[in-house]
Amino acid sequence: MPIAPVSAAFDGLGEGIWLRADPTHLRLQREQLVLLPNVDVGADEAGQFCASLNEYFAGQGMEFFAPHPQRWYVRLDKLPDIETVPLSRAAGRNVYGLLPKGAQATRWHQVFNEIQMLLFAHPVNEAREARGELPVNSVWLWGGSCAVSAPLPKNYQGVSADEVLAEMFAAAAGIPFTGWPGQWHGDEKNNGGQLLVWNGLRLALQRGDLGAWREALQDFETGYAQPLWRALRSGKIAQLQMDILGGDGIRRVRLARGDAWAFWRRAKPLAMYQML
């Protein structure tokens, strides 16, 4: 998927070969380097970091940009022969084993290490630590691709999500987008397929907050699972498909209207099901 080019276009950058280089904090825990995303970075700080990165890597075919404080990019002269791991999958995990793989992996491991060394001694990080804030001591490289000339498929009539990546792809495909409301009400005027993207459980797990995880699960059950089930049973929607991401796999559940009337299947609250 052309994640970085779609994201770059959404953030107002031009066409090119793009790689996301999002600011992160690496925390040493025992013998592991655990990646913490969503570091609170100011726009001025992001600009200073990228200016230093551009000075260091000048003439090496890469240029860093920070159109959004938490979304940084590197524009490349050539598309690297590497496979990367999305930030959402690396978050909260040991980065060893998740670094770029492929024919040019060694080169990009070197870039990764050089960036860490540059950021470690950066004056902005010294000021952040003096204020008791987490330093930005690394970036996460992922989502590299060239711009796609063909339009993205318009597979849905509408998209609702609590994450900006879904909004980016909806914009690229010309699909109407809305934020994540507290409860699903349906759209009487829209009979086409709807895509709902929700990250409440994953975000709570990344923070290690079990209480927030339980609260998010309860909110999803009352705000979405129950009204969607009623809509399926009444025929307001013909089919419900849920893709559940757990670890490195996806579990797919597909329900038709008849499944809602399977009286021998006793419904249980979501909290009674084991976590994936």
C-alpha positions as a Python dict, from the first residue, in 0.01 Angstrom:
ca = {
    (1, 'M'): (0, 0, 0),
    (2, 'P'): (133, 349, -89),
    (3, 'I'): (95, 475, 268),
    (4, 'A'): (368, 739, 274),
    (5, 'P'): (275, 903, -62),
    (6, 'V'): (-96, 913, 31),
    (7, 'S'): (-9, 1053, 372),
    (8, 'A'): (232, 1308, 224),
    (9, 'A'): (-31, 1432, -22),
    (10, 'F'): (-282, 1469, 263),
    (11, 'D'): (-27, 1676, 456),
    (12, 'G'): (33, 1907, 160),
    (13, 'L'): (362, 1769, 32),
    (14, 'G'): (427, 1716, -338),
    (15, 'E'): (472, 1398, -536),
    (16, 'G'): (782, 1188, -499),
    (17, 'I'): (927, 882, -333),
    (18, 'W'): (829, 909, 31),
    (19, 'L'): (902, 724, 353),
    (20, 'R'): (735, 803, 683),
    (21, 'A'): (989, 893, 952),
    (22, 'D'): (770, 953, 1255),
    (23, 'P'): (920, 1086, 1581),
    (24, 'T'): (936, 828, 1859),
    (25, 'H'): (1099, 753, 2191),
    (26, 'L'): (1296, 432, 2244),
    (27, 'R'): (1294, 318, 2606),
    (28, 'L'): (1543, 64, 2738),
    (29, 'Q'): (1354, -200, 2936),
    (30, 'R'): (1578, -478, 3064),
    (31, 'E'): (1751, -588, 2743),
    (32, 'Q'): (1487, -453, 2505),
    (33, 'L'): (1439, -125, 2322),
    (34, 'V'): (1066, -57, 2337),
    (35, 'L'): (917, 193, 2092),
    (36, 'L'): (682, 459, 2228),
    (37, 'P'): (487, 646, 1957),
    (38, 'N'): (285, 968, 1973),
    (39, 'V'): (554, 1170, 2149),
    (40, 'D'): (421, 1518, 2221),
    (41, 'V'): (634, 1733, 1989),
    (42, 'G'): (585, 2099, 1906),
    (43, 'A'): (588, 2226, 1548),
    (44, 'D'): (897, 2440, 1614),
    (45, 'E'): (1078, 2145, 1772),
    (46, 'A'): (991, 1922, 1477),
    (47, 'G'): (1127, 2184, 1239),
    (48, 'Q'): (1455, 2206, 1429),
    (49, 'F'): (1495, 1829, 1437),
    (50, 'C'): (1436, 1800, 1061),
    (51, 'A'): (1675, 2087, 988),
    (52, 'S'): (1949, 1901, 1174),
    (53, 'L'): (1867, 1575, 997),
    (54, 'N'): (1884, 1749, 659),
    (55, 'E'): (2218, 1903, 743),
    (56, 'Y'): (2360, 1568, 850),
    (57, 'F'): (2226, 1368, 554),
    (58, 'A'): (2291, 1636, 289),
    (59, 'G'): (2401, 1484, -41),
    (60, 'Q'): (2281, 1134, 52),
    (61, 'G'): (1958, 1141, -148),
    (62, 'M'): (1719, 1209, 137),
    (63, 'E'): (1539, 1516, 269),
    (64, 'F'): (1329, 1533, 586),
    (65, 'F'): (1001, 1721, 627),
    (66, 'A'): (767, 1777, 922),
    (67, 'P'): (436, 1917, 790),
    (68, 'H'): (274, 1786, 1109),
    (69, 'P'): (456, 1766, 1444),
    (70, 'Q'): (391, 1392, 1474),
    (71, 'R'): (409, 1300, 1107),
    (72, 'W'): (754, 1334, 960),
    (73, 'Y'): (868, 1225, 615),
    (74, 'V'): (1184, 1165, 421),
    (75, 'R'): (1180, 1220, 44),
    (76, 'L'): (1419, 989, -138),
    (77, 'D'): (1591, 995, -475),
    (78, 'K'): (1535, 621, -521),
    (79, 'L'): (1285, 376, -375),
    (80, 'P'): (1480, 157, -130),
    (81, 'D'): (1463, -221, -157),
    (82, 'I'): (1337, -278, 196),
    (83, 'E'): (1029, -404, 379),
    (84, 'T'): (916, -202, 678),
    (85, 'V'): (678, -252, 969),
    (86, 'P'): (393, -4, 1030),
    (87, 'L'): (428, 221, 1331),
    (88, 'S'): (104, 86, 1479),
    (89, 'R'): (248, -266, 1479),
    (90, 'A'): (583, -163, 1627),
    (91, 'A'): (434, 55, 1901),
    (92, 'G'): (495, -80, 2249),
    (93, 'R'): (718, -359, 2122),
    (94, 'N'): (1087, -440, 2115),
    (95, 'V'): (1224, -292, 1791),
    (96, 'Y'): (1478, -570, 1743),
    (97, 'G'): (1338, -790, 1470),
    (98, 'L'): (1110, -512, 1344),
    (99, 'L'): (1373, -303, 1167),
    (100, 'P'): (1374, -286, 784),
    (101, 'K'): (1439, -611, 598),
    (102, 'G'): (1545, -666, 239),
    (103, 'A'): (1840, -621, 5),
    (104, 'Q'): (1924, -275, 145),
    (105, 'A'): (1841, -348, 508),
    (106, 'T'): (2199, -299, 627),
    (107, 'R'): (2212, 52, 485),
    (108, 'W'): (1885, 150, 651),
    (109, 'H'): (1986, -1, 983),
    (110, 'Q'): (2286, 231, 961),
    (111, 'V'): (2058, 529, 888),
    (112, 'F'): (1842, 429, 1185),
    (113, 'N'): (2146, 423, 1415),
    (114, 'E'): (2288, 751, 1283),
    (115, 'I'): (1956, 926, 1341),
    (116, 'Q'): (1953, 803, 1700),
    (117, 'M'): (2305, 932, 1762),
    (118, 'L'): (2219, 1273, 1614),
    (119, 'L'): (1900, 1308, 1818),
    (120, 'F'): (2060, 1186, 2140),
    (121, 'A'): (2278, 1495, 2170),
    (122, 'H'): (2036, 1742, 2010),
    (123, 'P'): (1986, 2071, 2201),
    (124, 'V'): (1607, 2041, 2166),
    (125, 'N'): (1617, 1709, 2349),
    (126, 'E'): (1838, 1853, 2620),
    (127, 'A'): (1576, 2123, 2675),
    (128, 'R'): (1295, 1867, 2671),
    (129, 'E'): (1465, 1651, 2933),
    (130, 'A'): (1531, 1957, 3150),
    (131, 'R'): (1153, 2016, 3145),
    (132, 'G'): (1087, 1652, 3235),
    (133, 'E'): (960, 1562, 2886),
    (134, 'L'): (1043, 1252, 2686),
    (135, 'P'): (1323, 1313, 2437),
    (136, 'V'): (1266, 1234, 2070),
    (137, 'N'): (1555, 990, 2043),
    (138, 'S'): (1456, 806, 1724),
    (139, 'V'): (1226, 799, 1424),
    (140, 'W'): (1032, 505, 1284),
    (141, 'L'): (1081, 447, 912),
    (142, 'W'): (784, 285, 740),
    (143, 'G'): (531, 296, 455),
    (144, 'G'): (771, 382, 174),
    (145, 'S'): (643, 392, -184),
    (146, 'C'): (615, 597, -501),
    (147, 'A'): (309, 804, -576),
    (148, 'V'): (33, 598, -737),
    (149, 'S'): (-87, 737, -1069),
    (150, 'A'): (-407, 528, -1084),
    (151, 'P'): (-692, 644, -858),
    (152, 'L'): (-755, 440, -546),
    (153, 'P'): (-1060, 212, -561),
    (154, 'K'): (-1380, 354, -419),
    (155, 'N'): (-1500, 46, -234),
    (156, 'Y'): (-1722, 221, 20),
    (157, 'Q'): (-1987, 491, 24),
    (158, 'G'): (-1856, 635, 348),
    (159, 'V'): (-1579, 596, 607),
    (160, 'S'): (-1586, 673, 979),
    (161, 'A'): (-1275, 633, 1193),
    (162, 'D'): (-1086, 748, 1499),
    (163, 'E'): (-753, 760, 1315),
    (164, 'V'): (-611, 994, 1057),
    (165, 'L'): (-472, 721, 829),
    (166, 'A'): (-824, 610, 736),
    (167, 'E'): (-912, 974, 668),
    (168, 'M'): (-609, 1004, 440),
    (169, 'F'): (-708, 708, 226),
    (170, 'A'): (-1071, 816, 217),
    (171, 'A'): (-961, 1157, 88),
    (172, 'A'): (-736, 996, -174),
    (173, 'A'): (-1022, 777, -297),
    (174, 'G'): (-1280, 1057, -288),
    (175, 'I'): (-1491, 886, -21),
    (176, 'P'): (-1684, 1098, 233),
    (177, 'F'): (-1525, 1078, 578),
    (178, 'T'): (-1657, 1146, 927),
    (179, 'G'): (-1489, 1120, 1264),
    (180, 'W'): (-1574, 849, 1512),
    (181, 'P'): (-1903, 940, 1688),
    (182, 'G'): (-1989, 805, 2029),
    (183, 'Q'): (-2264, 585, 1891),
    (184, 'W'): (-2360, 432, 1557),
    (185, 'H'): (-2691, 561, 1423),
    (186, 'G'): (-2678, 446, 1062),
    (187, 'D'): (-2750, 654, 755),
    (188, 'E'): (-3095, 619, 606),
    (189, 'K'): (-2987, 799, 288),
    (190, 'N'): (-2683, 580, 226),
    (191, 'N'): (-2748, 222, 121),
    (192, 'G'): (-2391, 146, 17),
    (193, 'G'): (-2113, -18, 212),
    (194, 'Q'): (-1979, 165, 515),
    (195, 'L'): (-1630, 123, 662),
    (196, 'L'): (-1580, 179, 1035),
    (197, 'V'): (-1223, 187, 1169),
    (198, 'W'): (-1171, 187, 1545),
    (199, 'N'): (-848, 170, 1746),
    (200, 'G'): (-972, 216, 2101),
    (201, 'L'): (-855, -122, 2231),
    (202, 'R'): (-516, -109, 2059),
    (203, 'L'): (-438, 238, 2192),
    (204, 'A'): (-523, 132, 2548),
    (205, 'L'): (-302, -176, 2517),
    (206, 'Q'): (-12, 32, 2388),
    (207, 'R'): (-36, 241, 2704),
    (208, 'G'): (-63, -71, 2920),
    (209, 'D'): (-389, 66, 3065),
    (210, 'L'): (-620, -228, 3139),
    (211, 'G'): (-885, -2, 3289),
    (212, 'A'): (-899, 207, 2972),
    (213, 'W'): (-915, -114, 2767),
    (214, 'R'): (-1221, -236, 2958),
    (215, 'E'): (-1387, 104, 2935),
    (216, 'A'): (-1322, 121, 2559),
    (217, 'L'): (-1466, -228, 2514),
    (218, 'Q'): (-1780, -133, 2705),
    (219, 'D'): (-1822, 186, 2503),
    (220, 'F'): (-1786, -8, 2179),
    (221, 'E'): (-2041, -268, 2288),
    (222, 'T'): (-2309, -17, 2384),
    (223, 'G'): (-2232, 238, 2112),
    (224, 'Y'): (-2165, 9, 1816),
    (225, 'A'): (-2196, -367, 1867),
    (226, 'Q'): (-2549, -355, 2006),
    (227, 'P'): (-2700, -106, 1756),
    (228, 'L'): (-2527, -279, 1464),
    (229, 'W'): (-2665, -613, 1581),
    (230, 'R'): (-3016, -468, 1604),
    (231, 'A'): (-2979, -315, 1257),
    (232, 'L'): (-2869, -651, 1117),
    (233, 'R'): (-3158, -830, 1281),
    (234, 'S'): (-3414, -579, 1156),
    (235, 'G'): (-3280, -587, 801),
    (236, 'K'): (-3156, -229, 804),
    (237, 'I'): (-2817, -368, 705),
    (238, 'A'): (-2773, -686, 501),
    (239, 'Q'): (-2431, -799, 620),
    (240, 'L'): (-2183, -715, 892),
    (241, 'Q'): (-1814, -797, 856),
    (242, 'M'): (-1565, -738, 1134),
    (243, 'D'): (-1188, -767, 1089),
    (244, 'I'): (-1017, -794, 1428),
    (245, 'L'): (-644, -730, 1440),
    (246, 'G'): (-461, -925, 1707),
    (247, 'G'): (-83, -964, 1721),
    (248, 'D'): (34, -1025, 1366),
    (249, 'G'): (-290, -1179, 1240),
    (250, 'I'): (-645, -1085, 1147),
    (251, 'R'): (-959, -1266, 1253),
    (252, 'R'): (-1259, -1208, 1027),
    (253, 'V'): (-1619, -1245, 1139),
    (254, 'R'): (-1894, -1216, 877),
    (255, 'L'): (-2261, -1214, 977),
    (256, 'A'): (-2575, -1214, 763),
    (257, 'R'): (-2926, -1130, 879),
    (258, 'G'): (-3009, -1495, 941),
    (259, 'D'): (-2726, -1522, 1193),
    (260, 'A'): (-2895, -1263, 1411),
    (261, 'W'): (-3194, -1495, 1446),
    (262, 'A'): (-2995, -1807, 1540),
    (263, 'F'): (-3172, -1855, 1872),
    (264, 'W'): (-2946, -2144, 1976),
    (265, 'R'): (-2652, -1904, 1993),
    (266, 'R'): (-2681, -1721, 2318),
    (267, 'A'): (-2538, -1370, 2300),
    (268, 'K'): (-2267, -1278, 2549),
    (269, 'P'): (-2121, -941, 2645),
    (270, 'L'): (-1797, -870, 2460),
    (271, 'A'): (-1604, -855, 2786),
    (272, 'M'): (-1668, -1228, 2837),
    (273, 'Y'): (-1470, -1317, 2526),
    (274, 'Q'): (-1100, -1375, 2560),
    (275, 'M'): (-865, -1108, 2424),
    (276, 'L'): (-705, -1192, 2092),
}
